[in-house]
Amino acid sequence: MKKRALISVSDKSGVVDFAKELVGLGFEIISTGGTKAALEKTGVKTISISDITGFPECLDGRVKTLHPAVHAGLLAMRSNAEHMAQLEKLGINTIDIVAVNLYPFKETISKDGVDFAEAIENIDIGGPTMIRAAAKNYQDVAVIVNPEDYETVVNELKANGEVSLATKKLLSYKVFEHTSVYDTLIATYLRGQLGIEYPQKISFAFEKVQDMRYGENPHQSAAFYRNALPNTACIAEAKQLNGKELSFNNINDTNGAIELLREFKKPCAVAVKHTNPCGVAEGETLLDAYKKAYACDPVSIFGGIVAFNGVVDEELAAELVKIFLEVVVAKGYTDKALEVLKSKANLRVLVIDDIDCPRKYAEPDLKRVAGGLLVQQKDTVLFDETKRVTKSDVTEGQKADLEFAYKVVKHCKSNAIVVAKDGATLGIGVGQTSRVWAMQQAIEHAGDRVKGAVVASDAFFPFRDCVDLCASAGISGIIQPGGSIRDNDSIDACDENGIAMLFCGNRHFKH
């Protein structure tokens, strides 16, 4: 039988050269539509798919390759005498190479304003059917879905007269990987259109960005993947301008810094260590904000991540390079600032120019457990409203600080307490099994500055002990969700000590 290759691609990168190489190796080329026109324009002779099937393309091209003359040529096992006898009887030729990549569904739904009809029209039917058939019969058919593999196939054909079984098996795997992601994107899009939040079965599609040197610890291997449907204002879309390759922990910590930073609109600096904030502040300028954030915990910020929601200038950059930082991420940098930052060869400098913009897609929050997956909505709410529950009321300044502190505590590992004043954190207590210990830690870190400051708690006070600690330290206001059966004990403790307290209803556990 004649050696034949079927080529029909939406991504035409390298396809002309590939086809010419195959022709030079004695292959006949079968093609369709736009690919056929592109090949013939460069002098590559092709056979129309209609000449193979004996049936015209129809339904605006929806039906082209869905025919036994194609699929029998793909699925016939060459080692099976009965299969080959049936092909001969039916007058069907085998197809030895398939190069097909699918309708651009991902690119279509990524466009602004795409409507449902256009999205549906870009769901490929014949393409997945062909490449799955070829991949199933991998021992006899080399199937290519990525233009990067053209060279490998051509080189093996030239060297050995055939594509090795190992390569064909790898190419087969790539097909099912490709179609699984393709189908996942379709299902994800349709799920969103239908408003289905928690389906009976769920899959997610990600694409590898890089292999990591190691994971959280040197003995763990790791890789970084981004959502197959790119989002905005996120670590996965950051551009690196300087420094060493990002580590697993760098990426995880920087993500935490970005998520907290997005709570604020005024110039803001967020310092993070091991996913927890160690200093957060708003200011008139980013430099002002950074100095206040640094003052919160000058020890923990060493070796940390610092994020900004504006453009870093030379003066701020000069402050940043005074200490050892792992990562700086910002909306932008002046040329002079970059010069200063690049003086630290290992400092990882990232830019996310839409860091303060709304996200293009709402992504679920995923937590992997052994044997399963927890899926929930992202915690995007701060609180709906606040309610004063004490005799003492808060001033406008206290109210602003309480809201500021609550934004920060929302992003701290539970149990968490944040002490703040004048738009800056003074002390942060995180990850404690007792809320009392978290309060003690935060107050201790605040030191002498604690008097007159405010406190935010990520969950309610089960007893009055936390309020008593606040009173001893000179705290003037508290914000917490409320909801304990002993709420009145905490309210009474506040009233006894002249502390104003707001309930806000929304708890923010973070585990």
N, C-alpha and C positions, 0 to 999 in steps of 0.2 A: 504494500500500500504506500501511497505517496506520503511524504512527511508534510504535516500541515500544522500551522499555528493560527489560532483565532485571537485577533487583537481588537479590542473595543474598550477605549479608555476615556474617562472624563479628564483625568490629569495626563496631559500629553507630553510631559517632561521626558525627553530622551527616547520617545517612542519611534521617531523616524529612523534614528541611527540603529535602534534595536531591530526594527523590521528589515532594514537594509542588510544587517549582519546575518539575519536568518535566511534571507533570500540568497545571500552568498554561500550559505551552508546547505542550500538545496531545498529549503522549505517553501511551500506555497502559503500565501497569507490570505486568510479569510477575515473580512472586516465589515463594519456596519457604519452607517450614518456619517457623523462628523469625523470619526477616525479614518474611515475609508477615504474621505475627501482630502484629509490632511496628508495621508500617505501617497495618494495618487498625484497630488500637487507636486510632490518632490520626486516623482518618477518611480515610486514603488508600485508594482503591479499587484492588484488585489482581486480576490474573488468575493463577490457580493454574497452576503448571508442568504439572500433569496435564491441564489443559484444553487446553494447547498440544500436548502429546505424544499425548493420547488414551490414556494409559497411567498407571496409578497408581504413586506412589512405592512402592518395595518394598525388601526386605532391610534393614529398619530405617533406611531413608533412604540406603542406600549407592548406590542407583540412582534418580536423579531426573531429571537433565538429559542423560544419555547417550542421546540420541535424534536421528534425522535431522531431526525438526521443529525442534529447537533448532539443531543444527550446520549444517544447510543454510541456516537463516535468518542465521547468523553468517558463513558462508563464501562465500555467493553474491556474485559480483562484479557490482555494479550496472551497470557499463559493458558487461558481457557479456550480449548479448541471449539467448543460448542458456541461460545460467544463470537469467535472469529468467523465461524461458518455462517452464523446468522447475519453478520454484517455483510458478508460476501453475497448471500442470497438477497438481501435487501438493497444491495448496491450502495452501502454507506461506508465512507472512509473514516479511519480513525483520526482523531485530533490529538496531537502530541504535546503541544504547548498552548497554554491559555494565558493571555495577558489582559486582565480586566480589572479596572477599579471603578467604583460604583458612583451612581449619581451623587452630586455634591449636596447631600441632605444637611450635613453639619454646617456647611458654608451658607446654605439657604436660610436655615433657621437662625443663624447668627446675624443676619442682616436686620437692620432696624425696619420695622413696619411690615415685615413679611406676613402675608395673610395665610390662612389655613389651607386654601386651595393650592397655593404655590408650594407650600411645604409638602402636602400630600403628593403632588405631581413629581416631587423629587425623591420619592421613595422608589428605589430600584427593585425590580422583581426578577427580570431575566438575568441580570448580572450575578446576584447572590446564588441563584439556582445553578448557573454555569460553574462558578468557581467552587461551590460546594461539591458539585458532581466531580469536578476534576480533582479536588482535594481528597475526596473519598477514594478515588482510583489513583492515588499518588504514585504508586509503584510504576505506573505507565504514563502518567501525564505530569509535566512540570507546569505549575500554575503560579502566576506572578501577580500580586496585588500592589506591590511597592516598586516604583521605578528604580529604586536603589539596587534591586536584585537583577536587573537586566544584565549587568556586566558579569555577574557570577555565572549566570546561565550560558551566556555566549562563550565565556572563557572555558567552561567545562565541555561545551560542544566542540570547540576548536581543539581542545587537548585530547579528548577521549571519544569524540563522536556521539556522546550522550551525556545527559545530566545524571550525576551520581544519585544513588538511592538515598543517601544521607541528605543531600541537598533537597531532593524532592520531598522527603519527609518534613524537613524544616519549612519548606515553602507551603506544604499542606497545613502545618500548624499555623502559619501566619494567616492563612485564609480564614480559619475558624476564629482566630483572635480578631481579625478584621471585621468579620460579619457579626461577631458577638457585640463588639463596640457599636457597630452601625445599628444593629437592632435595639441596643440599649438606648442610644440617642433618640431613636424613633419612639420607643416606649416612654422615655422621659418626657419628650415633647407632648405626646398625646396625654400622658398623665397630668401634665400641667394644664393642658387645654380643658380637660375634664374636671379639674379641681380635685383629683384623687390624691390624698396626702399619704395614706398608708395602705398600699395595695397588698393583696394576698402574697404576691411574690415581687421581689425587687432586685434590681441589679444596678450597678454604677459603673461608669466608664471613665477611666483615667489613662493618661499617656505619660510615659516615663520622660522626665526632664534630665535626670542624671543618676548615675550610681554614686553612692556616698562612700567615703573612705571607711566609715563605720557608723553604727547607729548611736543610741544613747551612750553606750559604752564600747570600748575598743573591741571587745569580743563578739559584738553583734554586727552582722552585715545589714545593709540598708540601701534603699533607693528612694528618690523623690519623684512623685507623680503629680501632675496637674490635671484638673478636670478636663475631660476631652472637649467640653464646650466651655471655652475660656471665659472667666468672669473678670470683673473689673475691681480695682482698688484692693488688691490682695497680694500676698507674698509670692504666689505662683506666677504673677505677671511682673514682678520687680526686675529692674535692669541693674546689673552690678557694674559699678564704675571703677572699683579699686578693690584690692585686697585678695586674700587667699580664697579658695573655694569655700562656699558655705558648708558648714557641717549640719548634721541631723539636728543637733540641739540649737544651732544658730537659727535654722528655719523655724523650728517650733517656737522658740522664744520670740523671734521677730514677729511671727504671726500674732502672738499674744499682745505684743506692744501695739501692733497696728489695730487690733480689735478694740483695745482700750482707747487709743488715740481718737478713733472715729466717734467716740461719745462727745467730743468737744468741738466747738466752733471757733472760740477765741484762740490766739496763738498759744500753743500747748507743747509741752515736752513730757515724754513718758519714758522712764527708765525701768527696765525689766531685768530680773535675774531669775533664772530657772522657772520661767513662765509667770512668775508673780511680780507685780509692780513693786519697786523699791523706792520710787520717787516720782510724783506726778505734780505738775503745776501749770496753771495758766498765767499769762503775763501780758504786759503791753506789747512786748516783743518776744521773739523766740529766745533771745539771749536772756532776757529777764526770767522767762519761764524755766529755762534750763538751770539757771543759778538757784532758783527756788527748789526745783526738783532735786538737784544735786545735794542741797543742804539737808534734805529729808534724811538721807542715809549715805554719807560720803564713803562709807566702807563697802556696802553691798554693791554700789554702782560699778565698782572696779571689776572689769571683765564682763560687764553687762551689755545690754542692748539699749540704744537711745533712739526714739522716734519723734519726728516733728511733723506738724501738719502745715508747714509753710516752707519757704525757701531759706536755706542756711546761707548766711553771709560770712565774710572773712573773719569778722570779730567773733562770731559764735564758733566758727571752725577752730580758731586759735584757742578757745576754752576747751573744746572737745579733745584736742590732741595733748592736753596737759596730763591726761590720765589714760590708762589702758582700757580701751573699749573693744569689744568683739565686732559690733555692727553699729553703723549709723544708717538710719533710713529716713528719707524726707521727701517732701513734694518736689523739691528741686534744690539746686546749689548754684551760687554765683561761680564764675570762672576762678576768681581769687580764692574762694572757699575750697573749691576742689583742689587747687594747688596745695593749700595748707593740709588738707586731709590726706592727700596722696604722699605727703612727706612721711606718713606712717605706712610703710609698704604692706603690712599685713592687715591693716584696718579695712574691713569689708564695708564699702560705701554703696548703698542701694538707693535707687530713685524709683518712686511710684508717683507719676505725675497726676494721677487721679485719686490719690490716697484719701481725699476728703469728699469724693463723689459718691452718689448712691450706687449700690451694687446692681449690676445688670440682671443677675439672677439671684433668687433666694435659694440658698443651699441648706439642706438639712444638717443637723448636728449628729455625727455618728460616733458611737462608742463601741469598740470591739470588745467582746467578752469571749471566753473560751466556748467554742461551739455555737456562737450566735452574734447578733448585732443589735444594739439599741439605736433606734432612730427617733429623733425628736426635732421639733422646731428650734431654730436658733433663738437664743435669748436676746431679742432685740428691743424689748420693752424695759424702760427704767421704772416708772410707776405711772399710774393713771392720774392720781391726785394725792395730795397730802392732807392729813387731818390733825389739828392740834388736839392733844388729849390731856394736857396739863394746864394748871392755872397760869403759869408763865407762858407768854407768847414769844415767838422768835422775831428778831429784828430782820430788816431786809438783808443786811450783811450776813447774819447767821443763816437765813434761809438759803442764800446763794451758796454758802459754804457747805451746808447740809446736802444740797443737791449735788455739789461737786464731789463731796466725800462718798455719796451713794453711787455715783458713776464709777468711782474707783473700786469700791468694795465689791461691786458686781463682778469685777474681773479678777478678784483674788480667790485663791483656793480656800474652801470652807474648812473649818469655821473661820470667819474673817471679821476684823474690825479695822476701821480707818479713822485716824485722828487728823483733822485738817483745820486750817485757818487761812484766811486771806487768799483763797484760791490755790492753796498748796497743801500737799500732804506733809504731816509732821511725824507721824508714826503709823506703821502698818503691821498688824498682827495677822498671820496667815497660817492655814493648814493645821489648826490645832484641834485636838479631839474634845477640848473643853472651850466653850465660849469665854469663860473666865480667863483662861490662859491666853487666849487671843487678845482680850482686853488688856491684860497685864503687859503683854508684849508690846502692844501699840503704844500704851501710855509710857512705858519705860523708854521706848525709842524716841518718843516726842520730847522727853526730858523737861527742862525748865520752860520750854515754849508751850507746854500743854495748857496752862491756865488761860481760860477764856476761849479755848478751842472747842470744836464740835466733834461729835463721834457718829459714825455710820456703822450699822451692823447688818450683815447680809441676811440674817434671820432673826426671829423674835427672841426676846430674853425669857427663858423659862422661869427664872427667879429674879429677885431684886439685886442679887450680888453684883452684877455688872454695873447697875446704876450706882450702887454704893462706892464702887471703885472710881467711877466718873466723878462723884461728889468729892471724894478724897483728893482727886487730882485737880479739881477746879474746872471741870468741863462745864460749858454753859448751855449746850444743846445736843440733842440726840435725835437721830432718825433711824427707824427700824420698821419692819413690816407690821408688827403686831400679830395677834392671833393666838397667843398663849392663853391657857385657862387661868394663868396667874398674871395676866396683863395688869390688873389693878394693883398688884404688889409693886410693879415697876413704876406705874404712874404715881402711886403714893410716895415712893422713894424720891421721885423727881420733885414732887410738890414739897416734900419736907426740906429739900435742899435748893429750891429755887431754880431748878433746871427745866428748860423748855424741852418738850418731846413731841415729835411728829410721828404719826403712823402713816405708812404709805401703801400697805397692802401687798406689794409685790416682793416675794422672797427671791433671793438670787443665790441659791446653792450652786457651787461649782466644784465638781469632783474630778 
